[in-house]
Amino acid sequence: MERILAKEATKKTGDQVLLKGWIHELRDLAKIKFLQLRDVSGIIQCVVKSEALFGEFKKLTLESSVEIRGKVAKAEIKSEIALKGVEIEVQSLKLLNKAENLPILITGKTITEDLSKRLDNRSIDLYNPKVSAIFKIQSEITNSFRKFFYEKGFYEIQPPSVIGSASEGGTNLFEIKYFEKKAYLAQSPQLYKQMLISSLEKVFMITPVWRAEKHNTIRHLNESRQMDIEVAFASQMEVIQYLFDAVKFIVKEVKEKCRQELELLGVNLEVPKDKTLTYDEVLELLNKTKKMGLKSGDDLSPEAEKELGKLFPNTIIAIPDWPSEIKPFYIMPKGEDADAKLSEGMDVHYGGMEISSGGQRIHLPELLIERLKAKGLNPKNFEYYTNSFRYGCPIHSGWSIGLERLTMLMLGLQNIREAVLFPRDRDRLVP
C-alpha cells in the first residue's frame, strides 16, 4: 500500500489507507485513544479502539514519527485543529522514531512566546503548523514571482555572491578572504544584472544579499533574499508598473492557493490598490497632515512610513523622483545632468514599510564615472562595470523587493525574523 498525505485521506471515506507523520497531540480516554497525526498537508485525527494497540499507544510521545494503517471514517468527535469531516480508525500503529522531550512548546495555547528561544530551536519551532504555514506561503510568493516574470518574457539569472568591490558603495560590506585576495559578500546583484540587459534585455532573480549594518530592529536582517528585475529600454515609470502588477499577482495567487495556511494564521489577505506620489508630494502630505517636519534630502523614518501606510491602507505606494544625494551612484540624475538635485530613483511602500527601491540606471559611462567620484568611490574598482556600457548599452531600469519583508507585511508578522527560516542578524549566527 502506498503512503498518502493526510489531506488526501479526506477524500477517501471507507478506504484503507497508509499514513506517515508525526504525533501532534495525544489523548488517553481509557477505553479509547486519540492522536493527531501531522504531515506536510495538515493534521488528521486518528482513533485507537483496539486494546491490542494500547501498548503501542503508550510508547508514543509528542513529535514521534509513526506509521499508521487504518480505515477512513466520518469523524464521530470533532477536533478544532484537525482536517474536517473524517478520522482514521487505526488498525496498525508503528513507532518509527521516538521523540525526546521538546525544548519548546509548539502546540495548544501554551506555545513558547519567546522568539529568541524559538529561533534557538528553529527546526522544532517549524513543527508548529502556524510557523510552517508562513514558509508554505513564502514558497508560493517566490513561485508566483517567477511565474509572473517568466510569462512576461523575462529570463532568470544567478548573479555571484562573492564580489571584488562594493555594489552600492558605503562600508556595510562583509569582508572575506578569497585565496590571496580580499573579497566581499554581495550587497546586491545590481551591477551584474545591469551588465546583462544589452544581451538578455529582461532579467529577474531571487538571490541572497548581505549587509554588515550594526542594527538590531524588527525590520532588518544582515542576510536576506531579494527578488530583482532589470529591463532594457525601460523608464522608472515602466518598471513601477511591473512592480504594481507583480505584487498584485503574488497576493492574488497566495490568496487562492494558500487558503488553508491563511486561515490558520488568521490573515484576511486582499489584493492591494496602487498609487504614485512623488518624493516632494509625500513630504508635503506628511508635513501637512502629521506635522512631521520633513525637509528635502530626508529619508523617510519608520514613523513616516507607518503614517503613509495609515493614510493609504492596503495600497502599494510608488514614490519616484528622489533627491540624487540619497540615492546610489548608479541611479540616473534627472535630465542626465550629473549635478541634478533630483534623480530617476524611486522607493515603493506597502503596509507601512518600504518593500522596494530602484529606478532608471545610468547607462552613460562618463556620467557613471562622475557619479562614482561624487560618492567618494574609486572608478578604477568599477572599470569592468563602467566599460560594459561603452558598447551600445540602452537606458534601463529595475528594482528589488525584499522577500522576507514582503512576507512579513502580507502576513502581519511582528518581527521580520519570523519570515526567515534561519535568521542572520547582528547577534545570531546559529543554527
C-alpha angles and dihedrals in degrees: 000000000000121000116250130192123254093249091054090054090065088072096048105070110170094017129117110242142182117222131181126189146098134304107252099172137002129203123181114197096171101243095034131035129204129198132176112222116204128197133157092282098053144282125303128191117239125194124207112199101153114096088210088070097046091090091056090046091057090058092060125105130181111285095014110144114239145175118225130188118189151119124285110234137168109275113259094187120037121230124207094216105031129089108278129255105016143062135186119247098214116229098167131016124193125185108219101178126356115225121224122227109300118244090216134033115246106168139060126011094311100068115150108274097191104101093196092056090046091052090049085060097032099148089057093041087060089063085076106095091219091055095045089047089066091060095043086057092045089053089055090048092057092041091051092047090054093044093051095052096039087056089050091057098258125147121226115231136187112219122197121269095203113068138176100222140018117291094205106014125244129094100274094110130126105228118213135180111249105189104290094343137081115244140166141221108252118264089195142349087236103119095043098049089051091053090057101053093084089061110026095024097197120044138165135183144176107216142157119250133187132212123184095212116146095223127129108194138133091253106044135078133180092219119036141149124249129202104210139181134184125189131193120225091015133126125216090259091056093053090045087061090051088054094049091050095043096051092047090050092049093050091047092051093047091048091053101038103035101047094130093051094045090050091050090052093044092238120152100197119195129186106255130235121233135230137175122213124167120238091254092049091052093050091048092048095048093045091049099045102029104022091232096158095225119168133192111284094034120123115224112266121221088257091053091048091052092050091050089052091052092050091052109028119195090006133128104224118200114199113193131177101051121176111272092229093069098041127084121269094256096060113106116247115229111276091007087278112147090211097046114133093214128055140202087247127120144185126208125212132196130170094005096306140083111260101170147019131188142104140163115337130219109260096174110091098209092050089047090053090051091052092048090055091046089056092050095252127135111244090207089069089058102043093115086057102041092044091056088068094057094081107068101298110173129214110285140177139192148151145206132229122204106237096205093045092050089050091049093051097043091052099037094239117173098218129032090224087071087066094053123078094213109006124213114203136144093290105027125078099143148093 
